[in-house]
Structures are given as C-alpha cells and as structure tokens.
Amino acid sequence: MSEPDKIQRYMNAEGTFRMLAARGTRAVGKGVAFCQTSPEVTAPFGELLIGSALLQHAQGPGEWFQLQLEHSGSAGVMVAEVRPGPVIRGRVQFPKGGALLPTSVPFKEPATIHVTRQPDPAFMRNGQRYQSSAPVHGGRVDSALQQFVLESEQVLSFFSLVCVPGAEGEVKVAGGLVVQALPGWEREHLAAITLSLEANDFAELVRGGVDPLDAADRILAPVGSKLIGSDSLQYRCRCSKETAARVVGMLERDELRHLEQGGMEIVVCEFCGTAYEVRQSDLTASSSDHSEGAAPNTDDSTPKV
C-alpha cells in the first residue's frame, strides 16, 4: 500500500524561500478512477490535480480554487477544484481522448489555464472572487502555473509536477514540488536554490522510482531547508443530497410541477457520477436549511452538485 498523501512545508536556512512538496498518488488515483481516464489523459489530468493543490496551498490555503485547462487536444476541457485541507476533485470533458478532435494528443497548444479563487465560506463569507488566465506553453501544466504566479502575483516561483500512469490509466505515482521567493530574498539565496534544482531533476527522480517527498528532501537538503509542517491531501467530492436539492430548486416553477404531483428529478454529480433522487420534500428541507444560515455555494455560476 502506498504511503499517505500529504503536502510538506519547508523553509530555507535564511527564511527567504518557502518550498512545498506533495505526494498525491492516492488522491490523484481516486480522481482518475472516478473519471476513468485513458493513460494518455491520466498524466496531464493528474498533474493538474496535484498542481491545483500546491497552488492553493501556496497562494491561499483558506480559499477555494478552480483551475480550468482549455487546449486543442482530444481530452477537451479539464477542471480541478481544491478547498481548504487541501481537498481536491476534478473532471475531464473527454476522459478517453481518442478521435473526438482532429488530434489524438490529449493536451497540446494553443492552450490556456484559467484560475478562479474565492475565500471559502468556512473562513470568510461574501469574499470577492478573482479570475485570471495564462497561456500554457510546451504542453506542460507546471510551466503554466509557474508563469501564472509570476504574472498574476509577481512572485518568483518554480513548479515541477509529475503523474506516471499505468497501462490501464491507473496512477503509479503523483507528486509535485513548488519553490517560491519571499520578500527580502538575496541573489545568493536564489543561486544556491537554482543550483540544487539543476543538480537533481524532481520529475526525473520520481519517474525513476524515488518517493516524491524523498525526492524533495534530496533536492532541498543542500540549501539547509527545514521541514516546518505538513498537511494531509485528499480527493473527496463535496456533492450531497442537499446540494442536489438546491440545484433543482433553481429550476423554473413550471419545471417543478411534477414534483408536487409525486414525481422526482435525478441529479448526477459531474465530478463523481453519484446520482441523487430529489423530491418535493427535499426541496422544502433544503429551503429551510438555507434560510437558517447554511453556507452559500461558492462554485461557479453554473448549477452543479
């Protein structure tokens, strides 16, 4: 059985660079299993999932993040969401890729990554939502996130993401490494970290069989980095019967008349495939819960479970 998934936090000896290293094999594997992706789609989708967790943990650990990757490959739009924890979930438009578009390559240019972030209602109500986009170059998710952080946050960062699929599309290993400059960094600190990153390629180490967290330790040890904490990483869908009822409650009154006559609506979660049967009594309960102060849905404007 693989080791538990987690994100470890480090700081260099001078306190001018922070590092995050993730082992996400189980979490990414669960997402891939839900979406039933082909091996070709598993790799970029897995990198997007692990990258979303690292980006959220680095930029806003108390916020909800959504990363949407649009590209010209046959996998279509890929989406990853992450909430505080971090807890991730995701979906792929065409999980098998194939001949759905002119190319059989699941992820290629031109491509754009869209990042939406908003304070999670458990931490702050009515927080402002921000949306930004960045081009994806070279068919790499990590380079896209690196460019995004530099352009949107003006923070010097390094991202390395890896997801190794098996022959059936399962995940053999998934991990990531992020290094970010903090205010007050000196040129010699950057030079030392750059030298260490160049001496050992994180993705190559992981593909060669080194555990992602061990690979990070090997890379960060020469700069005197210290482990300052860790957090669990999980894949879990947040869908529920109550959320499904709220989605149905947004329909027009004429579309709900059959519920008053004993009928039902079936709502299928687009992330995990769970089907919920919603009846009139469920709408009444959902309306009551919401009026008593239930946290609002902070997903995008499209109704979903």
N, C-alpha and C positions, 0 to 999 in steps of 0.2 A: 504493500500500500504506500502511495506517495506521501511525502511529508505535508503537514498542514499548510494551507496558503496563508501568506501574510505579507505585509509591507514593513520593511525595516528602515528606520530613520538614522542617518549618520550626520556628523559634523566634522569638518577638517580641524586640525590642531589649532589653527588661528581663528576659527569661528567665522570664516568669510565665505565658505561654501557649504551648502547642505546637499545631502545625497539621499535618494530613496531607491531601495531595491525591492523588487517584488517577485515572489514565487506564486504563480496563479494557475498551476496546472489543473487542479480540481475545479476551480471556479470556471475557467475558460472551457474545460472539458464539459461541464454541465451545460454551458451556453451552446456549445457546438452540438451536443446531443439533442437539446431542445429544438434547434433549428435544422438538424440533420444535414449539415453542410458536407459537400464533397471535399476531398483532400485539398484541391486547388483553392477552394473558398475558405477552408478552415484557417489557413495561415494568415491571410490579411484580416479576417474577421477576429481571430484570436488576438492579433496584435492590436486591433482597435479596442477590444475589450480591456486588455491589460493596460494599454496606453491611457484609456479614459480614467481608470482607477488612479494611475500615477499622476495624471494631470490634475484631477480633482484634489488629491491628497496634497499636492504641491501648491496649488493656487487657491483653493477654497474648501478645506475639509468640512466646513459646515454648510456647504451649498449643494444643490442639485445641478449636475452637469449632464448635457446631452451632446454627443458627438455624432454628426451625420456625414458620412463619406459618400460623395457623389462622384462617379467615374464612368468611363466609357467601356468598361469590361462587362462580361456577361453575368456577373453576380448581382448587378443592379445596386441600389442604394443599401448601404449598411449603416446600422444605427447602434450606438452603445449609450446606455444611461448609467449613471452612478449617483448614489446617495450616500450621505454620511455613514461611515462604518469602516471602510467603504463597502457598499453592496452594489453589485453590478447586474445588469441584464442587457440583452441585445436582440436584434433581429436582422435578417437578411432578406432582401426582396426576392432574389432567386438563389436559394441556397445550393442548388446543384450546378449553377453556372450553365455550361453547355452552349447550345446554339441559339439561345434566346436573343442574342445580339450578334452582329456580324463577326465578332471575335470570340474565340474560346478562352481568352485570357480574362480571369475574373476581376483584375484590378489593374488599370493602366491609365495613362494620361490621355486627354486632359481630365484632371480631377480636382475637386475642391473639398475641403473639410470645413464644416460649419459647426461652431461651438456655441451652445446656449448654456447660460448659467444663471442661477437664481438662488437666493438664500432658502434653505429648507425650512418649511413652516414649523418644524420642531425647534428651530433655533431663532427664527425671526419671521413674523407674519408680515405679509404685504411688502416683501422685499422687491427691489427693482430687478427686472430681467435684462440681461445683456446678451447680445448676439454678435458674433464676429466670424469672419471667414478667412481662409488662407489657401493658396494653391498647393497642390501636392505634386512634388517633383520626384522623378525616378521610381514611381510606384512604391514608395516607402511611407508607411504610417509614421514612423518615428521621426523622419526628417520633416514631415508636415507639422507635427506637434512642436518640434524644435523651432521651426520658422514661425508658427503661430504665436508661441510665447514671446519670441523676440519682437515680433511686430505689434502684438496687442498689449503686452505687459512691459516691453522694453527690458526684459530680463534675459541675461546671457545664460543659455541652457544647453544641455546635451541630453538627448534621448537615445536609448537603444532598446528595441523591442524584439522579441523572438517568440514564435509559436511553431513548434515542429509537429506536423500532422503525421498520423499513421496511414497505412494503405487504405483503410476504410473511412478515413476522415476523423478518427479519434485524435485526441491530443496526447502526444507523448510527453511534452514539456512546454511550459509557457512561462515567460518571465520578462522583467524589464528593469532598466536602470536609468535614473534621472540624476543629473548633477546641475545645480543652479548656483549662480553667483549671488551673494548677499551684499548689501551696502557696506562699503569700506574694503572691498577686496583689492588686493595688490597684484601687480603684474607677475611677481614671482610666484604667488599662490596659484594663479592661473597656469603658469608654465609648468609647475610641478604636477598639477592635476592632468593637464594635457599630455604630459609625458607618460603618466601612469595609464591613461586611457588608450594611448597609442601602443603601449607595450603589451597590453592584453586586450584583445577584442572581446567584449562581453558576449555578443551574439555567437561568435565562433566558439567560445568556451562552453556555452550552454549547448550548442549543437554537438559539441564533442563529448558530451556526457557529464559535464560539471553542473551541479545543482545551481540554480540562479543566484541564491543567496551566498553560496560559497564562491561563485564567480565574482560577485560584487566585493566580498571580503578580500579576495586576491587582488583586485584592481585598486581598492581604496586603501589598503594597508600601507603602501609606500608613502602616502601623504599624511600619515598619522591620524586617520579618521577614527572616530569613536562612535560606537553604537549608542544612541540616546533614547531609543524606544522602538516599539513595534505595535502593529495593529493587524487584526485578522482581516482577511479578504474573502468575501463570499459572493456567490452568484445566487440570487434569490429574486423571484418575480414578486412584485408587490400587488398583483391583482387580487381581488376579493369580490365576494358577492355584493358587498355594499358599494364598491366602485362600479360594478356592472349595473347595479340599480340606478346609480346616478347618471350613467351614460344613457340608459333607456329613458330616464326622466327628462332628458333634453329633447326627446322627440316631440313632434307636434301633437296636439291633443287628438286630432283625428286618427293619428297613427297608434294611439294608445287605447282606443275604444275597445279593442278586442280583449285587452287585459281586464277591463271592467266586467266583461262577459265570461271571465274564467279562463281566458287564453294566456299565453306566455310568450316572451321574447327570449331567444337564445343569443347570448353574447359570448363570443370566443376571444380570448386574450391573444393579441397578435404577437406577444412575446413568448409565451409558453404553451399556447394551444388549449388551455383549460376552458371548458365550456360551462357557462353559468345560465341556469333557467331563472328568469326574472318574471315574477307575477305581480299583481296589483298590491298584495300585502307587502312585498319587498320595497315597492316604491314608497309606500306610506312610512315604513320603518326608516328608509334612507332619508326621507324628507325630515323626519323627526330628529334623527341623529345630527343632521347637518345644522338644523336650527338651534341645537344645543351646543354648538361650538366645535363641531368636527373640523379638522384641518382641511383647508381647501385643496383641490387637486392642482398641483403645480406643474403638471406636464404641459406640452404644447397645446395649441388651441384645438387640435383635432381630438374629438372624443375617443377615448380608448380605455381599456381596462388596465 
